[in-house]
Amino acid sequence: MGAQDKLNRQRASRKADRENIAAVLVEIAATYGAAVERRDDGPNPGYRGASIALSFSLNGVGANVDIDNLHGGKTVLIHWYNTEFPARNFTQRFERCVLSRLSYRPHHKATSHPADWYSLSMALDAGLMLAMRGEAFMSESA
Protein backbone atom coordinates (compact mmCIF):
# COMPACT_ATOMS: atom_id res chain seq x y z
CA MET A 1 0.00 0.00 0.00
CA GLY A 2 1.38 3.41 -0.98
CA ALA A 3 1.65 6.49 1.19
CA GLN A 4 -1.39 8.05 -0.48
CA ASP A 5 -3.62 5.04 0.24
CA LYS A 6 -2.29 4.73 3.79
CA LEU A 7 -3.04 8.38 4.58
CA ASN A 8 -6.48 8.26 2.97
CA ARG A 9 -7.46 5.24 5.08
CA GLN A 10 -7.03 7.35 8.24
CA ARG A 11 -10.18 8.54 10.05
CA ALA A 12 -10.23 11.51 12.38
CA SER A 13 -12.79 9.72 14.55
CA ARG A 14 -10.00 7.40 15.76
CA LYS A 15 -7.34 8.74 18.13
CA ALA A 16 -4.43 6.82 16.59
CA ASP A 17 -5.43 7.98 13.11
CA ARG A 18 -5.66 11.62 14.26
CA GLU A 19 -2.12 11.29 15.61
CA ASN A 20 -0.91 9.79 12.31
CA ILE A 21 -2.50 12.57 10.25
CA ALA A 22 -1.08 15.25 12.56
CA ALA A 23 2.40 13.69 12.34
CA VAL A 24 2.33 13.85 8.53
CA LEU A 25 1.24 17.51 8.54
CA VAL A 26 3.83 18.50 11.16
CA GLU A 27 6.53 16.74 9.14
CA ILE A 28 5.55 18.74 6.05
CA ALA A 29 5.74 21.97 8.07
CA ALA A 30 9.19 21.03 9.39
CA THR A 31 10.42 20.59 5.81
CA TYR A 32 9.86 24.31 5.21
CA GLY A 33 10.73 25.58 8.68
CA ALA A 34 7.17 26.62 9.51
CA ALA A 35 6.18 27.22 13.12
CA VAL A 36 3.52 24.81 14.39
CA GLU A 37 1.21 25.12 17.38
CA ARG A 38 -0.87 22.14 18.49
CA ARG A 39 -3.98 22.05 20.65
CA ASP A 40 -5.80 18.86 21.68
CA ASP A 41 -9.53 19.29 22.26
CA GLY A 42 -11.86 16.82 23.91
CA PRO A 43 -15.15 15.71 22.40
CA ASN A 44 -18.04 18.10 22.08
CA PRO A 45 -21.15 15.86 22.35
CA GLY A 46 -23.67 16.42 19.60
CA TYR A 47 -21.19 18.39 17.53
CA ARG A 48 -17.97 16.40 17.01
CA GLY A 49 -15.55 14.06 18.69
CA ALA A 50 -12.08 14.82 20.01
CA SER A 51 -9.79 16.79 17.73
CA ILE A 52 -6.25 17.97 17.13
CA ALA A 53 -6.00 21.62 16.06
CA LEU A 54 -2.83 22.64 14.24
CA SER A 55 -1.79 26.20 13.42
CA PHE A 56 1.05 26.83 10.98
CA SER A 57 2.86 30.08 10.20
CA LEU A 58 5.65 30.95 7.81
CA ASN A 59 6.71 34.25 6.19
CA GLY A 60 3.37 35.95 6.80
CA VAL A 61 1.23 32.98 5.81
CA GLY A 62 -0.92 31.33 8.48
CA ALA A 63 -2.95 28.14 8.19
CA ASN A 64 -5.32 26.34 10.54
CA VAL A 65 -6.30 22.67 10.35
CA ASP A 66 -8.68 20.90 12.75
CA ILE A 67 -8.36 17.13 12.55
CA ASP A 68 -11.78 15.97 13.73
CA ASN A 69 -14.85 14.09 12.53
CA LEU A 70 -16.97 17.19 11.88
CA HIS A 71 -17.07 16.37 8.15
CA GLY A 72 -17.21 12.60 8.59
CA GLY A 73 -13.58 12.13 9.67
CA LYS A 74 -12.34 11.56 6.12
CA THR A 75 -11.25 15.08 5.25
CA VAL A 76 -11.06 18.61 6.58
CA LEU A 77 -10.42 22.17 5.46
CA ILE A 78 -7.36 24.37 5.64
CA HIS A 79 -8.05 27.99 6.50
CA TRP A 80 -5.29 30.26 5.12
CA TYR A 81 -4.77 33.83 6.29
CA ASN A 82 -2.20 36.60 6.64
CA THR A 83 -0.22 36.93 9.84
CA GLU A 84 1.18 40.35 8.94
CA PHE A 85 -0.28 43.82 8.93
CA PRO A 86 -1.21 45.32 6.61
CA ALA A 87 -2.58 42.13 5.05
CA ARG A 88 -1.67 41.44 1.43
CA ASN A 89 -3.70 39.39 -1.02
CA PHE A 90 -2.77 35.86 -2.02
CA THR A 91 -1.73 35.27 -5.62
CA GLN A 92 -3.96 33.28 -7.94
CA ARG A 93 -1.14 30.73 -8.15
CA PHE A 94 -1.23 30.30 -4.36
CA GLU A 95 -5.02 29.85 -4.41
CA ARG A 96 -4.81 27.24 -7.19
CA CYS A 97 -1.96 25.35 -5.52
CA VAL A 98 -3.74 25.11 -2.16
CA LEU A 99 -6.98 23.93 -3.84
CA SER A 100 -8.90 27.05 -2.88
CA ARG A 101 -11.90 28.15 -4.86
CA LEU A 102 -10.75 31.23 -6.70
CA SER A 103 -12.73 34.27 -5.70
CA TYR A 104 -13.85 36.90 -8.14
CA ARG A 105 -11.26 39.27 -6.71
CA PRO A 106 -7.91 38.94 -4.93
CA HIS A 107 -8.30 38.21 -1.24
CA HIS A 108 -6.20 38.01 1.93
CA LYS A 109 -7.81 34.73 3.03
CA ALA A 110 -8.30 31.37 1.32
CA THR A 111 -9.83 28.01 2.17
CA SER A 112 -8.56 24.69 0.84
CA HIS A 113 -11.26 22.22 -0.13
CA PRO A 114 -9.38 18.93 -0.65
CA ALA A 115 -11.03 15.65 -1.57
CA ASP A 116 -9.11 13.55 0.97
CA TRP A 117 -6.30 13.58 3.54
CA TYR A 118 -3.59 13.09 0.95
CA SER A 119 -4.86 16.03 -1.10
CA LEU A 120 -4.96 18.10 2.09
CA SER A 121 -1.34 17.24 2.82
CA MET A 122 -0.35 18.22 -0.73
CA ALA A 123 -2.24 21.54 -0.42
CA LEU A 124 -0.42 22.26 2.85
CA ASP A 125 2.89 21.35 1.21
CA ALA A 126 2.22 23.67 -1.74
CA GLY A 127 1.12 26.58 0.44
CA LEU A 128 4.10 26.34 2.76
CA MET A 129 6.50 25.94 -0.16
CA LEU A 130 5.19 29.16 -1.74
CA ALA A 131 5.35 30.89 1.65
CA MET A 132 8.96 29.80 2.15
CA ARG A 133 9.86 31.12 -1.33
CA GLY A 134 8.10 34.44 -0.66
CA GLU A 135 5.67 33.73 -3.53
CA ALA A 136 2.37 33.50 -1.66
CA PHE A 137 1.35 37.16 -1.86
CA MET A 138 0.73 39.65 -4.62
CA SER A 139 3.21 42.48 -4.79
CA GLU A 140 2.31 45.53 -2.73
CA SER A 141 1.94 47.57 -5.91
CA ALA A 142 -0.62 45.19 -7.43
N, C-alpha and C positions, 0 to 999 in steps of 0.2 A: 504494500500500500504506500502510495506517495505522500509527500508532505501535505499536498493540497487536500487529498481525501482524508487524511488523518485529522487535519484541522477542521474540516467541514463536518466531521462526525461528532465534534464536541458540542455539548449542550450546556447553556448557561444555567440550567436548572439543577445541574450536578456540581457540587463543590469542587471535586477534582478537575472537572472539565473547565470550570471558571479559572482555576489556578493555571491550567495548561494554556488557555487562551491568553491570560494576562502575561504569562511568561514569554510567549511569542511576541506580543506587542511591546513589552519592555525591552526585549532583545533588539527589536527593530529600532527603537528609540536610542538605545545605546550605540548602535552602529553610526548614528549621526551626531551623537553627543547631546541629545535633547535631555532636558530636565524632566523627571517624571515624579509625580506625586500620586500616592495610592491611598484610597480610603475603602475600608471594608464596611458594608452596611448589612444589618440584619434584615430578615424578612419583614415585609409590610403586608400583613394579611389582607386579602381582598384586592390587592394591587399588584404585587410582585413578590418573588422570593428574595433570598439574600443576593447581594451583588458586590462586585468589585468596581469601584469608580477610579479611572485613571485620567490624570491631567498631564498633558505634554506641553512643553514650551521650548521654542528654539528660534532665535533671530527675529523676534516679533510675532511669530506664529504660535497660536495656542490651539489645543485640540482637547476635547473631552470625549471619553468613551465610558459608558456604563455597561458592564458585562452582567446582564441579568436576563430574566425570562419574560420581561415585559412584552416583547414581540415574539413570544413562542420559544425563546432560548436558542434559536438557530442563527440569529443575526442581530445586529444593532446598528446604531447610527454613530457617525463621528460629527461632532459639532466643532467647526473651525472658527477662529476669531482672531482679532489683533490683540496683542498684549502691549502695544505701544500707543502713545498719544502724541500727536493726533493720529487717528487710525487711517491707514491707507487701504485702498481696494485691492482685492486679489486679482491676479491676471486671469484671463480666460483659460490659459494653459493650466494654471493651478486648479481651477474649477473642474476642467475636464479630467485631469490626472487623478483628482481625489474622488471622482465619480459624483460630483455635485451636479444638481440640475442647474444649468446656466440660467441666470436671471436675465431679464430684459435690459438691465443696466449693471455696470460694475458695482460690486458691493464689498463691504468690509467683513462680512460673515459668509460662511458656506456650510452646507450640510452634506455629508457623504451618505449615499443611499446604496450600499453594496448588496449584492444578492446572497452572500454567504460570508462566513468567517474568513475564508482565504482572500476573498475580494476585499474585505475590510482591511486585512493586514497589508495588502498591496496598495490600497488607497492611503493608509497611514505611511507606508514606506515612501510613496511618491510625494506626499505632502511634506514630509520631513526632509526628503532629499532636496526639494525645491527651496525649502526654508534654509537649509544649510548652505546652499549655493547663492542665497540672496535673490532668488528668482520667483518668490511667491507673490510679490506685490507689484502693482503698476508703479511706474516712476511718479515722483511727486508732481511733475509737470503735466502728466496725462490727465 
